[in-house]
Amino acid sequence: MTELSPVKRLEHRYRVQAEARSKGIPCYFATLLLCYFATLLLCYPLARSHIPSGGEICAGWRIDSRQGWCYTEPYQKQRTALQEKTMNFRISLGLMLVLLISLTACGFGETPTPTPVVIEAVDQPDVVSAEAFVVPVREADLAFESGGRVVSLPVQEGDTVTEGQVLAELDNARQKATLKQAQASLAQAEANLSELEAGPTPEQIAQAEASLAQAEARLAELIAGPTPEQIAQAEAAVEVARANLAKVLAGSRDEDIRAASAELLKAEAQLREAQADYDANVYGDPDRLGPFGLALEQATLNYEAAKANYDKLVNGATDEDIAIARAQLFEAQTALEAVKAGATPEQIAQAQAEVRRLEAALAELNAGARPEQIAQAQAAVQNAQAGVELAEVELSRTQLTAPFDGVVGLLMIDEGELAPAGTPVMTIGDTSRWQVETDDLTEIDVVRVKPGAAVSISIDALPDEAFKGKVVRVTPKSVTKAGDVTYTVLIDITEGDTSLLRWGMTAFVDIEVGPEL
């Protein structure tokens, strides 16, 4: 047997006294009623017996002020009998009053001390009680890092989502274009690095050698001076340009005009023939358009060329034609003089510089890429990769993804609305496991609550279900709620059917705060 706590002993004492009172009050009233009727039955005949009747009063009685009774001399015996009856009445009445007072005193006396009863008590540790709510094991309020218009909202409240799933998306056309541009720059940088690391190809070396040989030959020609063949070729070009100018200035000859007229008539006849074939074979039958349409188009072009040549011969050379012919003659004469004069020192120096440049390029190509060139190309690749990552981050800021597997608990925005940056637009929770959270513990109670403490949980919506749990966390910092300083306690549910629980159900918790905790 375990000794009851002071609180339990006080409760037991009050309970025993209440039972004693409940039993004593009916007994007292019953005794009082019984005494009342007994007194009435016993005293009523005696009271009637000592009072004289009306006839006796009229029979010549006299008043005796000493005795207080009416009597006459002849009725002395009757007076003595009445005195005896009066004495008996007084004795009976006194006995009745003593009995009544005794019973009344017994009814209102001190409550008898109850007999101690030994009760086998079970240790009941002290508890701290508070109102609480059912919450998922994890929950998060999600918000966009950047603002914009919502163009995609593929989830609804109550939908199950997986980690990384896109829950909402803003208009991100600009961010996607920036990402493509960054990816292209990265591909180009990686190609340049690969080319440097692979070294020159045989084709690249052959091309560099050919360019060098051509530059060396040019330099040799400049140093050797013009050959007779080069001078003769330059003189011939001058004569051709002079003859062309003379032809333009002289105008068209009659035989040239007649020849152009004949060509024009021939082209016109061919055009009519092609048009006739086209009309006869293609009209109403689009499938035969190919060959006849091509022939008609060629005949049309020949006719237009012949007509343009004829018009040119008939109209003669224009001022523009004469200017072009004279410019061609001047250019040919200048080239002839340059060939006869030979190369200048500046031209030879320029050719020599070109040869040296090509020689250095060929040597560098054969040696391969230098370490600093490779390092520079690698730096370019890293810079391009950073650009891609930055573009991906900017794109991700327009997408809202699930941070863990869970259920969409609340949506606070619709598709087409503007979402400000940093403002929560939805709440998700991991409902694979439920917990109970209370923020109703005052600073007086929380000092007695420790992690691991056993908890009895009752759910308002499930009065027939019993749940057990344990404290897993007590927040170190308080909050002020309705003027009271309170702390939050999180409780794991260890026993009970949690399949019936729902997010936000109200609960009541009793947290054990016994000395062993």
C-alpha positions as CSV (number, residue, x, y, z in Angstrom):
1,M,0.0,0.0,0.0
2,T,1.2,3.5,-0.9
3,E,0.5,6.5,1.3
4,L,-1.8,9.0,-0.2
5,S,-0.5,12.4,-1.1
6,P,-1.8,15.4,0.9
7,V,-4.1,16.4,-1.9
8,K,-5.5,12.9,-2.1
9,R,-6.0,12.7,1.7
10,L,-7.9,16.0,1.7
11,E,-10.1,14.8,-1.1
12,H,-10.9,11.6,0.8
13,R,-11.7,13.6,4.0
14,Y,-14.2,15.8,2.2
15,R,-15.8,12.9,0.5
16,V,-16.4,11.0,3.8
17,Q,-17.8,14.1,5.5
18,A,-20.2,14.7,2.6
19,E,-21.4,11.1,2.9
20,A,-22.0,11.5,6.7
21,R,-24.0,14.6,6.2
22,S,-26.1,13.1,3.4
23,K,-26.9,10.2,5.8
24,G,-27.5,12.3,9.0
25,I,-29.9,14.9,7.5
26,P,-32.7,12.4,6.6
27,C,-32.4,10.7,10.0
28,Y,-32.7,14.0,11.8
29,F,-35.8,15.1,10.0
30,A,-37.5,11.7,10.5
31,T,-36.8,11.8,14.3
32,L,-38.1,15.4,14.6
33,L,-41.3,14.5,12.8
34,L,-41.8,11.5,15.0
35,C,-41.4,13.5,18.2
36,Y,-43.9,16.1,17.0
37,F,-46.6,13.6,16.4
38,A,-45.9,11.7,19.7
39,T,-46.1,15.0,21.7
40,L,-49.4,15.9,19.9
41,L,-51.0,12.5,20.7
42,L,-49.9,12.5,24.3
43,C,-50.6,16.1,25.3
44,Y,-53.8,16.7,23.5
45,P,-56.1,14.5,25.8
46,L,-54.4,16.0,29.0
47,A,-55.0,19.5,27.8
48,R,-58.6,18.8,27.1
49,S,-59.2,17.2,30.5
50,H,-58.2,20.2,32.8
51,I,-60.4,22.8,31.0
52,P,-64.0,23.1,32.6
53,S,-67.0,23.0,30.3
54,G,-69.4,25.9,29.8
55,G,-72.0,24.3,32.1
56,E,-69.6,24.1,35.0
57,I,-68.8,27.8,34.7
58,C,-72.5,28.8,35.0
59,A,-73.0,26.7,38.2
60,G,-72.0,29.4,40.7
61,W,-68.2,29.4,40.5
62,R,-66.0,32.0,42.1
63,I,-62.6,33.3,41.3
64,D,-59.6,32.5,43.4
65,S,-56.8,34.8,42.4
66,R,-54.2,32.8,44.3
67,Q,-54.8,29.6,42.4
68,G,-55.9,31.0,39.1
69,W,-58.8,28.5,38.9
70,C,-62.6,28.9,39.2
71,Y,-64.2,26.9,41.9
72,T,-67.0,26.9,44.7
73,E,-67.2,25.4,48.0
74,P,-69.5,22.5,47.1
75,Y,-67.1,21.3,44.5
76,Q,-63.9,20.9,46.5
77,K,-63.4,17.3,45.5
78,Q,-63.6,18.2,41.9
79,R,-60.9,20.9,42.4
80,T,-58.5,18.4,44.0
81,A,-59.0,16.0,41.0
82,L,-58.2,18.8,38.5
83,Q,-55.0,19.7,40.4
84,E,-53.8,16.1,40.1
85,K,-54.5,16.1,36.4
86,T,-52.7,19.4,35.9
87,M,-49.6,18.0,37.7
88,N,-49.6,14.9,35.5
89,F,-49.9,17.1,32.4
90,R,-46.9,19.2,33.4
91,I,-44.8,16.1,34.1
92,S,-45.7,14.6,30.7
93,L,-45.1,17.8,28.9
94,G,-41.6,18.2,30.5
95,L,-40.7,14.6,29.6
96,M,-41.7,15.2,26.0
97,L,-39.6,18.4,25.8
98,V,-36.6,16.7,27.3
99,L,-36.9,13.9,24.7
100,L,-37.3,16.4,21.9
101,I,-34.2,18.5,22.9
102,S,-32.1,15.3,23.3
103,L,-33.0,14.1,19.8
104,T,-32.4,17.6,18.3
105,A,-29.0,17.9,20.0
106,C,-28.2,14.4,18.7
107,G,-29.1,15.5,15.1
108,F,-27.0,18.6,15.2
109,G,-24.1,17.3,17.1
110,E,-20.6,17.0,15.8
111,T,-20.2,14.7,12.9
112,P,-18.7,11.4,14.2
113,T,-15.2,10.7,13.1
114,P,-15.4,8.3,10.2
115,T,-13.7,5.0,10.6
116,P,-10.4,5.1,8.7
117,V,-10.5,3.1,5.5
118,V,-7.3,1.8,4.0
119,I,-7.3,2.5,0.3
120,E,-4.7,1.0,-2.1
121,A,-3.6,4.1,-4.1
122,V,-1.7,4.1,-7.3
123,D,1.1,6.7,-7.7
124,Q,-0.3,9.5,-9.9
125,P,2.5,11.9,-10.9
126,D,1.8,15.6,-11.1
127,V,0.8,16.8,-14.5
128,V,0.7,20.0,-16.5
129,S,-2.3,20.4,-18.7
130,A,-2.6,22.4,-21.8
131,E,-4.6,22.8,-25.0
132,A,-2.8,21.6,-28.1
133,F,-3.2,20.9,-31.9
134,V,-2.3,18.1,-34.2
135,V,0.5,19.0,-36.6
136,P,2.5,17.1,-39.2
137,V,6.0,16.0,-38.4
138,R,7.3,18.7,-40.9
139,E,5.6,21.7,-42.4
140,A,6.7,24.6,-44.5
141,D,5.3,27.9,-45.8
142,L,6.6,28.3,-49.4
143,A,7.2,31.6,-51.1
144,F,8.9,32.7,-54.4
145,E,12.3,34.3,-54.1
146,S,11.4,36.7,-56.9
147,G,8.0,38.3,-57.8
148,G,6.0,37.8,-60.9
149,R,2.8,36.5,-62.5
150,V,1.9,32.9,-61.8
151,V,1.6,31.0,-65.1
152,S,1.4,27.5,-63.8
153,L,-0.2,26.0,-60.7
154,P,-0.4,22.2,-61.3
155,V,-1.4,21.3,-57.7
156,Q,-4.4,21.6,-55.5
157,E,-5.1,21.5,-51.8
158,G,-4.8,17.9,-50.6
159,D,-2.5,16.7,-53.4
160,T,0.4,14.5,-52.5
161,V,3.7,15.9,-53.7
162,T,7.3,14.5,-53.9
163,E,10.6,16.2,-53.1
164,G,11.8,18.4,-55.9
165,Q,8.4,18.5,-57.7
166,V,7.5,21.9,-59.3
167,L,4.4,23.2,-57.4
168,A,4.1,26.6,-59.1
169,E,5.9,28.6,-61.8
170,L,6.2,32.3,-62.7
171,D,6.6,33.8,-66.1
172,N,10.2,33.0,-66.9
173,A,10.7,33.5,-70.7
174,R,13.5,36.0,-70.1
175,Q,15.3,33.7,-67.6
176,K,15.1,30.7,-70.0
177,A,16.6,32.7,-72.9
178,T,19.4,33.9,-70.6
179,L,20.1,30.3,-69.7
180,K,20.3,29.2,-73.3
181,Q,22.8,32.0,-74.1
182,A,25.0,31.0,-71.1
183,Q,24.9,27.3,-72.2
184,A,26.0,28.3,-75.7
185,S,28.9,30.3,-74.3
186,L,29.9,27.3,-72.2
187,A,29.9,25.0,-75.2
188,Q,32.1,27.4,-77.2
189,A,34.6,27.7,-74.3
190,E,34.8,23.9,-73.8
191,A,35.4,23.5,-77.6
192,N,38.3,26.0,-77.5
193,L,39.8,24.2,-74.5
194,S,39.5,20.8,-76.2
195,E,41.1,22.1,-79.3
196,L,44.1,23.5,-77.4
197,E,44.5,20.3,-75.4
198,A,44.3,18.1,-78.6
199,G,47.0,20.0,-80.4
200,P,47.1,20.9,-84.2
201,T,45.7,18.6,-86.8
202,P,47.8,17.6,-90.0
203,E,45.5,19.8,-92.1
204,Q,46.2,22.9,-90.0
205,I,49.9,22.3,-90.3
206,A,49.7,21.9,-94.1
207,Q,47.7,25.0,-94.4
208,A,50.2,27.0,-92.4
209,E,53.1,25.7,-94.4
210,A,51.3,26.7,-97.7
211,S,50.7,30.2,-96.5
212,L,54.3,30.6,-95.6
213,A,55.5,29.3,-99.0
214,Q,53.2,31.7,-100.8
215,A,54.6,34.6,-98.7
216,E,58.2,33.6,-99.4
217,A,57.5,33.4,-103.1
218,R,56.0,36.8,-103.1
219,L,59.0,38.2,-101.3
220,A,61.4,36.6,-103.8
221,E,59.5,38.2,-106.7
222,L,59.7,41.6,-105.1
223,I,63.4,41.3,-104.6
224,A,64.1,40.0,-108.1
225,G,62.1,42.7,-109.9
226,P,59.7,42.3,-112.8
227,T,60.2,39.7,-115.5
228,P,59.7,40.3,-119.3
229,E,56.6,38.3,-119.2
230,Q,55.1,40.5,-116.4
231,I,55.9,43.6,-118.4
232,A,54.4,42.2,-121.6
233,Q,51.2,41.2,-119.7
234,A,50.9,44.6,-118.2
235,E,51.3,46.3,-121.6
236,A,48.7,44.0,-123.2
237,A,46.2,45.0,-120.4
238,V,46.8,48.6,-121.3
239,E,46.1,48.0,-125.0
240,V,42.8,46.2,-124.2
241,A,41.6,49.0,-122.0
242,R,42.6,51.6,-124.7
243,A,40.6,49.7,-127.4
244,N,37.6,49.4,-125.2
245,L,37.6,53.1,-124.6
246,A,37.8,53.9,-128.3
247,K,34.9,51.5,-129.0
248,V,32.7,53.2,-126.4
249,L,33.6,56.7,-127.8
250,A,33.0,55.6,-131.4
251,G,29.4,54.4,-130.7
252,S,27.6,51.3,-132.2
253,R,28.3,50.1,-135.7
254,D,25.5,49.3,-138.1
255,E,26.4,45.7,-138.4
256,D,26.3,45.4,-134.6
257,I,22.9,46.9,-134.5
258,R,21.6,44.5,-137.2
259,A,23.1,41.5,-135.4
260,A,21.4,42.6,-132.1
261,S,18.1,43.1,-134.0
262,A,18.3,39.6,-135.4
263,E,19.0,38.1,-131.9
264,L,16.0,40.0,-130.6
265,L,13.6,38.7,-133.3
266,K,14.9,35.1,-132.6
267,A,14.3,35.4,-128.9
268,E,10.8,36.8,-129.5
269,A,9.9,33.9,-131.7
270,Q,11.1,31.4,-129.1
271,L,9.1,33.1,-126.4
272,R,5.9,32.9,-128.5
273,E,6.5,29.2,-129.2
274,A,7.1,28.5,-125.4
275,Q,3.9,30.4,-124.5
276,A,1.8,28.4,-127.0
277,D,3.1,25.1,-125.7
278,Y,2.4,26.2,-122.2
279,D,-1.2,27.2,-123.0
280,A,-1.9,24.0,-124.9
281,N,-0.5,21.6,-122.4
282,V,-0.8,23.1,-118.9
283,Y,-4.2,24.8,-119.0
284,G,-6.5,22.9,-116.7
285,D,-3.9,20.3,-115.8
286,P,-1.5,21.6,-113.0
287,D,0.3,18.2,-112.9
288,R,2.1,19.1,-116.3
289,L,3.3,22.5,-115.2
290,G,6.9,21.5,-114.6
291,P,8.7,21.2,-118.0
292,F,6.5,23.7,-119.9
293,G,6.7,26.3,-117.2
294,L,10.5,26.0,-117.1
295,A,10.7,26.4,-120.9
296,L,8.5,29.5,-120.9
297,E,10.6,31.1,-118.1
298,Q,13.9,30.5,-120.0
299,A,12.5,32.0,-123.2
300,T,11.3,35.0,-121.4
301,L,14.8,35.6,-119.9
302,N,16.5,35.3,-123.4
303,Y,14.1,37.8,-124.9
304,E,14.7,40.3,-122.1
305,A,18.5,40.0,-122.5
306,A,18.3,40.4,-126.3
307,K,16.1,43.4,-126.0
308,A,18.4,45.1,-123.5
309,N,21.4,44.6,-125.8
310,Y,19.6,46.0,-128.8
311,D,18.4,49.0,-126.8
312,K,22.0,49.6,-125.7
313,L,23.4,49.5,-129.2
314,V,20.7,51.8,-130.6
315,N,21.0,54.4,-127.8
316,G,24.8,54.4,-127.8
317,A,27.2,54.7,-124.8
318,T,26.2,56.7,-121.8
319,D,28.4,59.1,-119.8
320,E,28.7,56.4,-117.2
321,D,30.0,53.9,-119.7
322,I,32.6,56.3,-121.0
323,A,33.8,57.1,-117.4
324,I,34.2,53.4,-116.6
325,A,36.2,52.7,-119.8
326,R,38.6,55.6,-119.0
327,A,39.0,54.4,-115.4
328,Q,39.9,50.9,-116.7
329,L,42.5,52.4,-119.0
330,F,44.1,54.5,-116.2
331,E,44.3,51.5,-113.9
332,A,46.0,49.4,-116.6
333,Q,48.6,52.1,-117.3
334,T,49.3,52.5,-113.5
335,A,49.9,48.8,-113.2
336,L,52.3,48.8,-116.2
337,E,54.3,51.6,-114.6
338,A,54.5,49.8,-111.2
339,V,55.7,46.6,-112.9
340,K,58.4,48.5,-114.8
341,A,59.5,50.4,-111.6
342,G,59.8,47.2,-109.5
343,A,59.1,46.8,-105.8
344,T,59.7,49.6,-103.4
345,P,61.6,49.2,-100.1
346,E,58.4,49.5,-98.2
347,Q,56.8,46.7,-100.1
348,I,59.8,44.4,-99.6
349,A,59.8,45.2,-95.9
350,Q,56.1,44.4,-95.6
351,A,56.6,41.1,-97.5
352,Q,59.4,40.2,-95.2
353,A,57.3,40.9,-92.1
354,E,54.5,38.7,-93.4
355,V,57.0,35.9,-93.9
356,R,58.3,36.2,-90.4
357,R,54.7,36.2,-89.0
358,L,53.8,33.0,-90.8
359,E,57.0,31.3,-89.8
360,A,56.2,32.1,-86.1
361,A,52.7,30.8,-86.5
362,L,53.9,27.6,-88.0
363,A,56.4,27.1,-85.2
364,E,53.8,27.7,-82.6
365,L,51.4,25.3,-84.2
366,N,54.0,22.6,-84.3
367,A,54.9,23.2,-80.6
368,G,51.3,22.9,-79.5
369,A,49.4,25.0,-76.9
370,R,51.4,26.7,-74.2
371,P,50.5,26.1,-70.5
372,E,49.3,29.7,-70.1
373,Q,47.0,29.3,-73.2
374,I,45.5,26.2,-71.7
375,A,45.0,27.9,-68.3
376,Q,43.4,30.8,-70.0
377,A,41.0,28.5,-71.9
378,Q,40.2,26.7,-68.6
379,A,39.4,30.0,-67.0
380,A,37.1,30.8,-69.8
381,V,35.3,27.5,-69.3
382,Q,34.9,28.2,-65.6
383,N,33.6,31.6,-66.3
384,A,31.1,30.2,-68.7
385,Q,30.0,27.5,-66.2
386,A,29.5,30.2,-63.6
387,G,27.3,32.1,-66.1
388,V,25.2,28.9,-66.6
389,E,24.8,28.4,-62.9
390,L,23.8,32.0,-62.3
391,A,21.2,31.6,-65.1
392,E,19.9,28.4,-63.5
393,V,19.6,30.1,-60.2
394,E,17.6,33.0,-61.7
395,L,15.4,30.4,-63.4
396,S,14.9,28.4,-60.2
397,R,13.8,31.6,-58.4
398,T,10.7,31.6,-60.7
399,Q,9.8,28.0,-59.7
400,L,8.4,26.8,-56.4
401,T,9.5,23.2,-55.6
402,A,8.6,20.8,-52.8
403,P,11.4,20.7,-50.1
404,F,10.2,17.2,-49.0
405,D,7.5,14.6,-49.6
406,G,4.2,15.7,-48.3
407,V,0.7,17.0,-48.8
408,V,-0.4,20.5,-50.0
409,G,-2.3,21.8,-47.0
410,L,-3.2,25.3,-48.1
411,L,-3.1,27.4,-51.3
412,M,-3.1,31.2,-51.0
413,I,-2.8,32.2,-54.7
414,D,-4.4,31.3,-58.0
415,E,-3.0,31.0,-61.5
416,G,-2.7,34.4,-63.2
417,E,-2.2,36.4,-60.0
418,L,0.9,38.4,-59.2
419,A,3.0,36.8,-56.5
420,P,5.2,39.2,-54.5
421,A,8.6,38.0,-53.5
422,G,8.9,36.5,-50.0
423,T,5.2,36.2,-49.3
424,P,4.0,32.6,-48.6
425,V,1.7,31.3,-51.3
426,M,1.2,27.7,-50.1
427,T,1.8,25.4,-47.1
428,I,2.8,21.8,-47.3
429,G,3.3,19.2,-44.5
430,D,4.8,15.7,-44.1
431,T,1.7,13.8,-42.8
432,S,3.5,10.4,-42.8
433,R,3.7,10.9,-39.0
434,W,1.7,13.2,-36.7
435,Q,2.7,15.2,-33.7
436,V,1.0,17.3,-31.1
437,E,2.1,20.9,-30.5
438,T,1.1,23.2,-27.7
439,D,2.0,26.8,-27.2
440,D,-0.1,27.2,-24.1
441,L,2.5,26.5,-21.3
442,T,3.3,29.4,-19.1
443,E,6.7,30.2,-17.7
444,I,5.6,28.7,-14.4
445,D,4.7,25.3,-15.9
446,V,7.4,25.0,-18.5
447,V,10.3,24.8,-16.0
448,R,8.8,21.5,-14.9
449,V,8.5,20.0,-18.4
450,K,11.5,18.0,-19.7
451,P,12.1,16.2,-23.0
452,G,11.1,12.5,-22.7
453,A,8.2,13.2,-20.3
454,A,5.2,10.9,-20.8
455,V,2.0,12.6,-22.1
456,S,-1.6,11.6,-22.1
457,I,-3.4,13.0,-25.2
458,S,-7.1,13.4,-25.8
459,I,-8.6,14.6,-29.1
460,D,-11.8,16.6,-29.0
461,A,-13.0,15.1,-32.3
462,L,-12.2,11.5,-31.1
463,P,-13.5,11.2,-27.6
464,D,-13.4,7.4,-27.6
465,E,-9.7,7.2,-28.7
466,A,-6.8,7.3,-26.2
467,F,-3.4,8.4,-27.2
468,K,0.0,8.4,-25.5
469,G,3.1,10.4,-26.3
470,K,6.3,11.9,-25.1
471,V,7.9,15.3,-25.2
472,V,10.5,15.7,-27.8
473,R,11.3,19.4,-27.8
474,V,10.7,22.5,-25.6
475,T,11.4,25.8,-27.3
476,P,14.1,27.8,-25.5
477,K,12.6,31.2,-26.3
478,S,9.2,32.4,-25.2
479,V,6.5,34.3,-27.1
480,T,4.0,36.7,-25.7
481,K,0.4,35.7,-26.3
482,A,-2.5,37.7,-25.0
483,G,-0.2,39.3,-22.5
484,D,1.1,36.0,-21.2
485,V,4.6,34.6,-21.6
486,T,4.2,31.1,-23.1
487,Y,6.5,28.4,-24.5
488,T,5.9,25.8,-27.2
489,V,6.2,22.1,-26.6
490,L,6.3,19.4,-29.3
491,I,5.1,15.9,-28.5
492,D,5.5,12.6,-30.5
493,I,2.5,10.3,-30.5
494,T,3.7,6.9,-29.4
495,E,0.4,5.0,-28.9
496,G,-3.0,5.2,-30.5
497,D,-4.6,5.0,-34.0
498,T,-3.3,8.0,-35.8
499,S,-5.0,7.2,-39.1
500,L,-8.1,9.2,-38.0
501,L,-6.1,12.3,-37.2
502,R,-6.3,15.4,-39.3
503,W,-4.1,18.5,-39.6
504,G,-5.1,21.1,-37.0
505,M,-7.4,19.0,-34.8
506,T,-7.7,20.4,-31.2
507,A,-6.3,18.3,-28.4
508,F,-5.8,18.3,-24.6
509,V,-2.5,17.1,-23.1
510,D,-1.5,16.1,-19.6
511,I,2.3,16.2,-19.3
512,E,3.8,14.3,-16.4
513,V,6.1,16.4,-14.3
514,G,6.9,14.0,-11.5
515,P,10.2,14.2,-9.5
516,E,11.7,11.4,-11.5
517,L,11.7,13.7,-14.6
